[in-house]
Amino acid sequence: MRLKKKKRMITKLTLVLVILVILGFPRGNAYYEDWRRSYSGIPDVVSSRTKEEECHLTIVANGCSTADREAFARRITDMYEENSFDSVRFSRDIGKYPDKVYMSVYLEKKDVGRTAPEFEVIYSPKSGEIDVKS
C-alpha cells in the first residue's frame, strides 16, 4: 500500500515537472533570442523617423566595438547605404533621398531613452561626408 502511494506521488511530481519545463521553454527561448541579438556584434536600428529632408536613426551597437568611432561610423553609414540593417528596411523609391542622416549610437538597447547616446554621427549621403560628434 505504501509503495503504491509513493509511486503515485513520484508520477505526479514527474508530471508537474514536465509541464513546468514545457511551459517555461518558450519563455526561456525568448530570453535567449533577446540576449543573442543584444550581443551579436552587429549594429542595428531600433528607431527611425524622417522629417522633410532629414532622417533620424537610433542605432544600438549590440556588443560591436565602438572604441574606434570613425571606423564604427563608416560601418553604420555603409550599412545605411546598403540597406542591410536587420530590423529596418528603408524605402528609397518613394520621395527624395535625405540630405542628412542623424545617427544616435547607444551601446545597448536598454540604454535608449535612459542615458545620453555614446556619440552621434551626421552623414550626408549626397557628398559622402561623415561627421562624428562625441
Contacts in CASP RR format, 6 or more apart in sequence:
PFRMAT RR
TARGET T0000
AUTHOR 0000-0000-0000
METHOD contacts of the structure
MODEL  1
MRLKKKKRMITKLTLVLVILVILGFPRGNAYYEDWRRSYSGIPDVVSSRT
KEEECHLTIVANGCSTADREAFARRITDMYEENSFDSVRFSRDIGKYPDK
VYMSVYLEKKDVGRTAPEFEVIYSPKSGEIDVKS
37 44 0 8 1.000
37 62 0 8 1.000
38 60 0 8 1.000
38 62 0 8 1.000
38 63 0 8 1.000
38 108 0 8 1.000
38 109 0 8 1.000
39 62 0 8 1.000
39 63 0 8 1.000
40 62 0 8 1.000
40 63 0 8 1.000
41 61 0 8 1.000
41 62 0 8 1.000
41 63 0 8 1.000
41 64 0 8 1.000
42 62 0 8 1.000
42 64 0 8 1.000
42 86 0 8 1.000
43 59 0 8 1.000
43 60 0 8 1.000
43 61 0 8 1.000
43 62 0 8 1.000
43 64 0 8 1.000
43 72 0 8 1.000
43 75 0 8 1.000
43 76 0 8 1.000
43 79 0 8 1.000
43 85 0 8 1.000
43 105 0 8 1.000
44 59 0 8 1.000
44 60 0 8 1.000
44 62 0 8 1.000
44 85 0 8 1.000
44 86 0 8 1.000
44 87 0 8 1.000
44 88 0 8 1.000
45 57 0 8 1.000
45 58 0 8 1.000
45 59 0 8 1.000
45 60 0 8 1.000
45 85 0 8 1.000
45 87 0 8 1.000
45 88 0 8 1.000
46 58 0 8 1.000
46 59 0 8 1.000
46 60 0 8 1.000
46 87 0 8 1.000
46 109 0 8 1.000
46 112 0 8 1.000
47 57 0 8 1.000
47 58 0 8 1.000
47 112 0 8 1.000
48 55 0 8 1.000
48 56 0 8 1.000
48 57 0 8 1.000
48 58 0 8 1.000
48 88 0 8 1.000
48 90 0 8 1.000
49 55 0 8 1.000
49 56 0 8 1.000
50 56 0 8 1.000
50 98 0 8 1.000
53 96 0 8 1.000
53 98 0 8 1.000
53 99 0 8 1.000
53 100 0 8 1.000
54 98 0 8 1.000
54 99 0 8 1.000
54 100 0 8 1.000
54 101 0 8 1.000
54 102 0 8 1.000
55 98 0 8 1.000
55 100 0 8 1.000
55 101 0 8 1.000
55 102 0 8 1.000
56 101 0 8 1.000
56 102 0 8 1.000
56 104 0 8 1.000
57 80 0 8 1.000
57 101 0 8 1.000
57 102 0 8 1.000
57 103 0 8 1.000
57 104 0 8 1.000
58 103 0 8 1.000
58 104 0 8 1.000
58 106 0 8 1.000
58 112 0 8 1.000
59 76 0 8 1.000
59 103 0 8 1.000
59 104 0 8 1.000
59 105 0 8 1.000
59 106 0 8 1.000
60 105 0 8 1.000
60 106 0 8 1.000
60 107 0 8 1.000
60 108 0 8 1.000
60 109 0 8 1.000
60 111 0 8 1.000
60 112 0 8 1.000
61 72 0 8 1.000
61 105 0 8 1.000
61 106 0 8 1.000
61 107 0 8 1.000
61 108 0 8 1.000
61 118 0 8 1.000
62 108 0 8 1.000
62 109 0 8 1.000
63 107 0 8 1.000
63 108 0 8 1.000
64 72 0 8 1.000
64 75 0 8 1.000
65 72 0 8 1.000
66 72 0 8 1.000
66 105 0 8 1.000
66 107 0 8 1.000
66 118 0 8 1.000
66 119 0 8 1.000
69 119 0 8 1.000
69 132 0 8 1.000
69 134 0 8 1.000
70 130 0 8 1.000
70 132 0 8 1.000
72 105 0 8 1.000
73 103 0 8 1.000
73 121 0 8 1.000
73 123 0 8 1.000
73 130 0 8 1.000
73 132 0 8 1.000
74 130 0 8 1.000
76 103 0 8 1.000
76 105 0 8 1.000
76 121 0 8 1.000
77 101 0 8 1.000
77 103 0 8 1.000
77 121 0 8 1.000
77 123 0 8 1.000
77 128 0 8 1.000
77 130 0 8 1.000
79 85 0 8 1.000
80 90 0 8 1.000
80 101 0 8 1.000
80 103 0 8 1.000
80 123 0 8 1.000
80 125 0 8 1.000
81 125 0 8 1.000
83 89 0 8 1.000
83 90 0 8 1.000
83 92 0 8 1.000
97 125 0 8 1.000
97 126 0 8 1.000
98 125 0 8 1.000
99 124 0 8 1.000
99 125 0 8 1.000
99 126 0 8 1.000
100 122 0 8 1.000
100 123 0 8 1.000
100 124 0 8 1.000
101 122 0 8 1.000
101 123 0 8 1.000
101 124 0 8 1.000
101 125 0 8 1.000
102 120 0 8 1.000
102 121 0 8 1.000
102 122 0 8 1.000
102 123 0 8 1.000
103 120 0 8 1.000
103 121 0 8 1.000
103 122 0 8 1.000
103 123 0 8 1.000
104 117 0 8 1.000
104 120 0 8 1.000
105 117 0 8 1.000
105 118 0 8 1.000
105 119 0 8 1.000
105 120 0 8 1.000
105 121 0 8 1.000
106 112 0 8 1.000
106 115 0 8 1.000
106 117 0 8 1.000
106 118 0 8 1.000
107 118 0 8 1.000
119 132 0 8 1.000
119 133 0 8 1.000
119 134 0 8 1.000
120 132 0 8 1.000
120 133 0 8 1.000
121 130 0 8 1.000
121 131 0 8 1.000
121 132 0 8 1.000
121 133 0 8 1.000
122 130 0 8 1.000
122 131 0 8 1.000
122 133 0 8 1.000
123 129 0 8 1.000
123 130 0 8 1.000
123 131 0 8 1.000
124 130 0 8 1.000
END
